[in-house]
């Protein structure tokens, strides 16, 4: 169980995403998760062992480390990636629910169902419209919120994105103000800035996707309104035909029910 | 043999679950298992090495660590994940039993072996009760063993061979506390999901029974 499992879960969502959504997923897996696992974890691997304070007082190093790093960068990134990936599951669940409904219709032998077999339903790609549009848009919105919250938490906790070489600590039991040295500060700064930059790119992609979806939605609505204006007679004829058919069906149903109960 | 094995087992359970059950599986995989493996395990990796006491007396550190951490947080967490996931296997076994029975008798005995009704409903409800029970037991165990979910920076130890009361410092206490609270929050969420699923199933099948009886009465 590792990030690969998350990749499998989210890979399914990829089919129903927009192109921008697919780019976002690629950026997430290659420039964030892979970098985290392959590189960043090694850089932060020895963070407490190589955090050195200029004192022999036992406990001072532990306390100072805990004071300056309440939660390690690497853990915060892992949490950020998990939270940011999760809204896509809403879309996966919605698609699974729709597939389940179509399969039920198919099994009942519904004439409205236009699929030839269950395999076609499994492979089908749903268009992002109707209730799926709302689910998809909400998932992008939550993604944006989580990204922003974590970036702010990072900035707030570490007073910016730079890793200093030296920290001065005077927490008890350190006897006086003590110099503590962080291991690999430059490398950590480089990776921090890299992760923040990729996070910003992901935010921009999400904003672009949101704008794209909203634009598509409003264009579709105006097209529909335009069509309705230009072809009212044709629509009315279609409606009347449908009404007649509905009446015929309901009449035949009533007759069947009456016949059954008598 | 690793967490991947548990993941594969639970993926099978997903097939026979209700909608809420599937949300539960997703929460367990992503917010508990993945967080455990990707983040939490590394925080507790060197907890013994980094546990430091203000004394040179050999053996004092070991004894104090053992006194304050009889079972490490991370091991309890792993045990909790395993125990909480296992009751779902009862459902998988029952479905397999049904399918075997159909094969043996060479006829269709059930509408669908995976449909939650009859005996399978009882098994499903029992698995939900067990899951909730284990969650609560482990949360209480965590609370009792560690006097709440706080991880202190400093603990005072006076067990032999420590000569007097000695100050011992725990490593990364704030980070450990944050992840413990995260564990508690996800545990509570899973308890709520299990209880909702239990109520939903009991309500659904009571209504079905009641309607059946009512229709039979009318006829």
Interface residues (C-beta under 8 A of the other chain):
Chain A: X1 X2 X3 X5 X6 X9 X41 X48 X49 X57 X58 X59 X61 X62 X63 X65 X66 X69 X70 X71 X72 X74 X75 X78 X79 X82 X85 X86 X89 X93 X97 X173
Chain B: X2 X3 X4 X6 X7 X19 X22 X23 X26 X29 X30 X31 X33 X34 X35 X37 X38 X39 X42 X43 X46 X50 X52 X53 X54 X55 X153 X154 X167 X168 X169 X170 X171 X172 X173 X174 X175 X178 X179
